[in-house]
Amino acid sequence: MNRRIAALLLPLLVAAAAGCTTTGVEEPAPTRPRAERPSPFDDCAALTTAPSSPAGATTAPGAGDPLPELTLSCFTGGAPVDLRAVRGPAVVNIWASWCAPCRTELPAFQRLSERADGRLRVIGVNSRDTRSGAQSIGEDFGVRFPMLVDQGEALQRALNRNAFPLTLFVDGQGRVRHTDTSGALDDARLDALVREHLGVAVPA
């Protein structure tokens, strides 16, 4: 009799024990996608609006090629930017995070953008680079001016230039008045080039 009862109860005890191994165990929470870090750069919405006209600007008349007929994306997203619609005077710096002279001069461009105070704008073009590399340099160096992206090097090909860094000085009519490939620029050299080619005096 006892053996018969034990034989009947054994499957029930095994089932109950098996149920205890899963009852009350929580499923792991689904992994959320990692949030993308916010961009350190400004957006590009204002690039097609001319900066304030500096008093006493004396850009000399003369020939200058217009910016190439290209459309580049903005690092922060939003509408792509037509380079021909960019309003100067502007200093356009083409750079990459792996380029040592580019990293050396970027803080000077940031300081220029802060000192310009509406007299001109500073625009970056990140070329032949990774998004993470550009993002890290922007964060590390406190670079905040608007940043366009040109991973296919379309702008450099259109300019027939392959140098890094490459800096364009663009007047109020969108003409490239000077192309600089001399290497890392410092504050004094940048100020001198802006004054010489764009007729804009930037406060020290």
NORNOR-V327033 format. One record per pair of residues at least 24 apart in sequence whose C-alpha atoms are under 8 Angstrom apart, sorted by sequence separation. I is the first residue (numbers start at 1). J is the second residue. D is the distance in whole Angstrom. If there is no record, write none. Layout:
BEGIN
i=I j=J d=D
i=I j=J d=D
END
This chain:
BEGIN
i=122 j=146 d=7
i=123 j=147 d=6
i=124 j=148 d=6
i=125 j=149 d=6
i=126 j=150 d=6
i=127 j=151 d=5
i=128 j=152 d=7
i=123 j=148 d=8
i=125 j=150 d=7
i=126 j=151 d=7
i=127 j=152 d=7
i=128 j=153 d=6
i=169 j=194 d=7
i=127 j=153 d=6
i=171 j=198 d=6
i=169 j=197 d=7
i=170 j=198 d=7
i=91 j=120 d=8
i=93 j=122 d=8
i=95 j=124 d=7
i=169 j=198 d=7
i=44 j=74 d=6
i=89 j=119 d=8
i=90 j=120 d=5
i=91 j=121 d=6
i=92 j=122 d=6
i=93 j=123 d=6
i=94 j=124 d=6
i=95 j=125 d=6
i=96 j=126 d=6
i=43 j=74 d=7
i=89 j=120 d=5
i=90 j=121 d=5
i=91 j=122 d=5
i=92 j=123 d=5
i=93 j=124 d=5
i=94 j=125 d=5
i=95 j=126 d=5
i=96 j=127 d=6
i=98 j=129 d=8
i=43 j=75 d=8
i=44 j=76 d=8
i=88 j=120 d=7
i=89 j=121 d=7
i=90 j=122 d=6
i=91 j=123 d=6
i=92 j=124 d=6
i=93 j=125 d=6
i=94 j=126 d=6
i=95 j=127 d=6
i=96 j=128 d=7
i=97 j=129 d=7
i=110 j=142 d=8
i=113 j=145 d=7
i=43 j=76 d=6
i=45 j=78 d=8
i=88 j=121 d=7
i=90 j=123 d=7
i=92 j=125 d=7
i=94 j=127 d=7
i=96 j=129 d=6
i=110 j=143 d=6
i=41 j=75 d=7
i=42 j=76 d=7
i=43 j=77 d=8
i=44 j=78 d=8
i=45 j=79 d=8
i=47 j=81 d=8
i=103 j=137 d=8
i=107 j=141 d=6
i=110 j=144 d=7
i=41 j=76 d=7
i=98 j=133 d=8
i=106 j=141 d=7
i=107 j=142 d=8
i=110 j=145 d=7
i=39 j=75 d=8
i=50 j=86 d=8
i=51 j=87 d=7
i=97 j=133 d=6
i=107 j=143 d=7
i=39 j=76 d=6
i=44 j=81 d=7
i=48 j=85 d=5
i=49 j=86 d=7
i=50 j=87 d=5
i=51 j=88 d=7
i=97 j=134 d=6
i=106 j=143 d=7
i=48 j=86 d=4
i=49 j=87 d=6
i=50 j=88 d=6
i=51 j=89 d=7
i=96 j=134 d=7
i=47 j=86 d=5
i=48 j=87 d=5
i=50 j=89 d=8
i=47 j=87 d=6
i=97 j=137 d=6
i=102 j=164 d=7
i=101 j=164 d=8
i=102 j=165 d=5
i=54 j=118 d=8
i=101 j=165 d=7
i=53 j=118 d=8
i=54 j=119 d=5
i=99 j=164 d=7
i=52 j=118 d=5
i=53 j=119 d=6
i=54 j=120 d=8
i=99 j=165 d=7
i=51 j=118 d=5
i=52 j=119 d=6
i=81 j=148 d=8
i=51 j=119 d=6
i=52 j=120 d=7
i=96 j=164 d=8
i=51 j=120 d=6
i=95 j=164 d=6
i=96 j=165 d=8
i=51 j=121 d=7
i=94 j=164 d=7
i=95 j=165 d=5
i=75 j=146 d=8
i=76 j=147 d=8
i=94 j=165 d=6
i=95 j=166 d=7
i=74 j=146 d=8
i=75 j=147 d=6
i=93 j=165 d=7
i=94 j=166 d=5
i=74 j=147 d=6
i=75 j=148 d=6
i=93 j=166 d=6
i=94 j=167 d=6
i=74 j=148 d=4
i=75 j=149 d=6
i=93 j=167 d=4
i=73 j=148 d=6
i=74 j=149 d=6
i=92 j=167 d=6
i=93 j=168 d=7
i=112 j=187 d=7
i=72 j=148 d=6
i=73 j=149 d=6
i=91 j=167 d=7
i=92 j=168 d=5
i=111 j=187 d=8
i=72 j=149 d=6
i=73 j=150 d=7
i=91 j=168 d=6
i=92 j=169 d=7
i=108 j=185 d=7
i=72 j=150 d=6
i=91 j=169 d=5
i=92 j=170 d=8
i=108 j=186 d=6
i=109 j=187 d=8
i=112 j=190 d=8
i=90 j=169 d=6
i=91 j=170 d=6
i=105 j=184 d=5
i=108 j=187 d=5
i=112 j=191 d=8
i=89 j=169 d=8
i=90 j=170 d=5
i=104 j=184 d=6
i=105 j=185 d=5
i=120 j=200 d=8
i=89 j=170 d=5
i=90 j=171 d=7
i=105 j=186 d=6
i=119 j=200 d=7
i=88 j=170 d=6
i=89 j=171 d=4
i=90 j=172 d=8
i=101 j=183 d=6
i=102 j=184 d=6
i=108 j=190 d=8
i=88 j=171 d=5
i=89 j=172 d=5
i=101 j=184 d=5
i=119 j=202 d=7
i=70 j=154 d=8
i=88 j=172 d=4
i=89 j=173 d=8
i=70 j=155 d=7
i=87 j=172 d=6
i=88 j=173 d=7
i=89 j=174 d=8
i=87 j=173 d=7
i=88 j=174 d=6
i=116 j=202 d=6
i=68 j=155 d=7
i=87 j=174 d=6
i=115 j=202 d=7
i=116 j=203 d=7
i=86 j=174 d=7
i=115 j=203 d=6
i=85 j=174 d=8
i=115 j=204 d=7
i=68 j=158 d=6
i=84 j=174 d=7
i=112 j=202 d=8
i=68 j=159 d=7
i=40 j=135 d=7
i=39 j=135 d=7
i=41 j=138 d=7
i=40 j=138 d=6
i=40 j=139 d=6
i=40 j=142 d=7
i=41 j=143 d=6
i=42 j=144 d=5
i=44 j=146 d=5
i=40 j=143 d=7
i=41 j=144 d=4
i=42 j=145 d=5
i=43 j=146 d=5
i=44 j=147 d=7
i=91 j=194 d=8
i=40 j=144 d=6
i=41 j=145 d=6
i=42 j=146 d=5
i=43 j=147 d=7
i=44 j=148 d=8
i=41 j=146 d=6
i=42 j=147 d=7
i=41 j=147 d=6
i=67 j=174 d=6
i=66 j=174 d=6
i=67 j=175 d=6
i=66 j=175 d=4
i=67 j=176 d=6
i=89 j=198 d=7
i=65 j=175 d=5
i=66 j=176 d=6
i=64 j=175 d=5
i=65 j=176 d=5
i=59 j=171 d=8
i=64 j=176 d=5
i=65 j=177 d=8
i=64 j=177 d=5
i=63 j=177 d=8
i=50 j=172 d=8
i=60 j=197 d=8
i=59 j=197 d=7
i=60 j=198 d=8
i=59 j=198 d=5
i=60 j=199 d=7
i=58 j=198 d=7
i=59 j=199 d=4
i=57 j=198 d=8
i=58 j=199 d=5
i=59 j=200 d=8
i=57 j=199 d=5
i=58 j=200 d=7
i=57 j=200 d=5
i=56 j=200 d=8
i=57 j=201 d=8
i=54 j=200 d=7
END
